[in-house]
Amino acid sequence: MTDHVHDPTIRVQGLEKSFKDVHVLRGVDLEIAHGSIFALLGANGSGKTTTVRILSTLLKADAGTATINGYDVATQAAEVRESISLTGQFAAVDEILTGRENLVLIARLRHQREPARIADDLLERFSLTDAGSRKVADYSGGMRRRLDIAMSLIGNPPVIFLDEPTTGLDPQSRLEVWSTIKDLADHGTTVLLTTQYLDEAEHLADRIAILHEGTIIVDGTLAELKALHPSAEVEYIEKQPSLEDIFLAITGKPTAASGAES
């Protein structure tokens, strides 16, 4: 593993991938700094999930290189897997078990010492202590997703991939998950977030890359991206509330600690 703390935790150069005659990735270049949230933004079919699958060693690239935490994804796959965790678009939790039982099970499968303590610590960190003894079948969408992310952190991986983590969630649950993602970066975890939601990238990411037809067409901070498109002059300054603003104003301000079911 690299000793250079200022080197990017994730470095991708010239990544290419095709499925038969369909060119999904056409030379993707990325650098992601340690402890940052990096949003890979793109429409369905743009190549986001393919990129994540290659970086998580689930798929081999046709060309290009990628390193994570100093390890090459093609030649050091085992070391890469020890450095990462992957959370897909749908929460991979066992509904028959309680939240605490899900965490204990994963801790045991990963041969962790003191699985019960690990479970209790994660329940507290993700504001699920009160719900820990309840079956996951009774959890809201946001609670399931928070539990799913908590399970992925067992073993303290330095890098986590979140592939469209708020797909299908209501506005309150989305904000709960956003709070959880920010907390990951605050604890030093490097987060690669794929999303097709503009507001999600805007709220969370330190840097944003837009993947379009298999290539990165822009990569920078939100301020840098905004500078590419000068703001338009408008006659009225008053900002109209979005539908999400109205929904949250009517239903009440959500908190990450909320255990209410949606």
N, C-alpha and C positions, 0 to 999 in steps of 0.2 A: 504493500500500500504506500502511496506517496506520502512524503514527509513535509511537502510544501503546503502549508495551511492556506495559502492564498490561491492555490490552483483550484480550478472549478471542480466541484464534487462530481458533476456529470459533464462529459465532453463528447459530443457527437460530430463526426466529420464525414461528409459525403455519403450518407446512408441511402441505400437504394434497395427497393424491394418490388418484385413483380409477381403477380399470380397469373400464370399463362400469359396472355397478351395484354393484361391490364397492369400498367405501371402505377403502383400505389405510392411509392416514395421515389423521388427523382433527384436525390442529392440533398439530404437534410443536414444542416449544420446547427448545433446548439451548444451553449455553454451555460451551466447553472451553478451559481455560487453556493457555498456551504450555508446552511441555515436559512435559505431563502425560499419563497413560494414563487414558482415559475408556472405560468399558465400557458398551456398550448391550446390555442383557440382555433376552431375550424368547424365547418359544417359536417354533417354526416357524409362519410365517404372521402374525407380529406386526407386520411392517413394517420389520424391521432392514435387510435387503438393499435394499429400496426406498429407504430413507433414504440409505444409502451411495451408491446409484446416482444419486440426485439431487445429492448433495454432490460427487460426482466428475464431474458434467456429462454422465452417460450417459443421464439421464432428466430430463424437465422436470416441475416441480411444477405442480399446478393452482392453488395459492394459497400465499401465504407467501413469506418471503425467507430467504436463507442467504448468509453471507459466510465466506470462508476466507482467512486472511492479509490481510484487508482487501478482498478482491475478491468481487464479487457473482457467484454461480454461474450466474445467468441471463444477465447482460449482459456479464460479463467472463470467459467460459468459457476462453479461451486462457490468460489469466493464472492462473486457478485450476488448470488442468492443469499448468502449469509449477511450481506450488507443492505438488503432491500426488503420491502414488504409491498405487496400489491393488493389494492382494494378495487374490485370491479364495479360495474354499474349497478349491481343488485347486491344487497346485504347478504353475505354468506354466513348466516347464523342459524342455529338449530332451534326451531320454534318450540319443540317439546321440552327443552331444557330451560332453566332459569338463566338470567343474565350472568349470574355468578358461576353457574355450572358450565356455561359456554367458555368463560375465561379460564376456569380451572382445567377444563379438558384440553384447550390449546396449549396451556402452559405445560401440562404433562406430556403432550405429544412432542413438544419442543425441548423436552428434558430439562426444564427449568427447576431450580431449587425453590422450595417454598411456594408452590402454585397457589395455595390459598391466600397467602399474603399478597402475591402479585395481583390476584383477582380483586382483592379488597382495595388495593392501591389504585388500580385502574378504574374501578367503579367510582371511587371518590374523585379522581381526576376528571372523569367525564360526566360528573353530576348524575350518576346512576345508582348511588348507594341505596336510596329508598326503594328503587325498583329492582335491586339485585336479586331479591328472593322471589320475584314474579316470573312466570313463564314468558318467554319472548313473544309468544303468540299474542300477548296482551299489550305489547309495546306499540307506540306510535311509529310512523315512518322515520321520524328524526331520531328517536331513541334507538331504533334498530341500526340505523346508520352509524350513530355514535358508538354503539357496542361493537359493530363491525370494525370500525377504525381502531377501537381500543384493543380488540383481538389481534389486529395486524401489528400492533406495537410490542407485543410480547417478545422478549429477546432484545429489545432496544435497537432495532435496525436504524442506521443513520440516514437512510433514504426511504421515502415512501412514495409510491405511485398511486394517485387517486384518479381513476378513469371515470369521468362524469359522475361524481359522487352524489349529486343532488337530483339526478334524473328521477322524475315521478314524485318528488316530494312537494308538499304544500309550502307556502311562503314561511310559515313559522318554523317548520322543520328545516328548511333551507338555511335560515339564519342560525339555528342551533348548530348545524354542521359547519357553517362558515366560522363560527366562534371556535369550534373544535380545531379546524384547520389552522387558524391563526395561533392557537395555543401550541400546536405542533412545532411551528417555526420558532415561537418564543422559547421552546425547550431545546432548540438547536437542530431539529430535524429538517433535512432538505426535502421539500415537497415539489413533485412534478404533478400538476393538476391539469387534466384534459377536460375541456368543457366547450359547449356550444352556446353558453349563456354569456352575453357581453357584460351584464351587470356583475356576474360572479367573478370574472377576471378583473373587472374594475375595482371591486371591493377588496379582493384578496391578494392579488399578485404584486410582487416586487418588480417583476419583469413579465412581459407578455410577448409571445410569438404567435403570429398568425400563419397557420399551415393551409395552403390552398393548392389543390391539384398536385400534391406530393412535394411541394417545396415551401420553404419559409419565405414569405414575401415581405415580412416586416418583423423586427425583433427589437424591443426596447422597453423603457419604463413607460408608464401611462402618460407622463408629461411629454416624453419624447414622441410618443405616438400622436398625442394631441397637437404637437407642434407641426406635424406633417400636414395637418388640415386646419388652417386658421379658422377661428370661430366666426360665425356669420353674425352680422348686425341684425338685431331684431327690434321691432317697434315697442314691444312691451317686455319689461324685465321680469315680471311676475312669473314664477315657475308653477306650472300646473302639476298637481300630484299625479303620480302613476297609479295604476290599478293596484299595485302592491302596497303603495302608501295608504290608499283608502282601505284596503282589506285589513292591514295591520292596525290602522287607527280605530276601526270598528271593533275588531276582535280583541284588542289589547296588545300591549308591547310584549313580545316573547322574550324569554331569557334562556340561556343555555342550561340553566338548572331546572327548567320547567319539565315536569313529568306528566303533564296533561296529555291525554290522548287526543289525536286529531280526528 
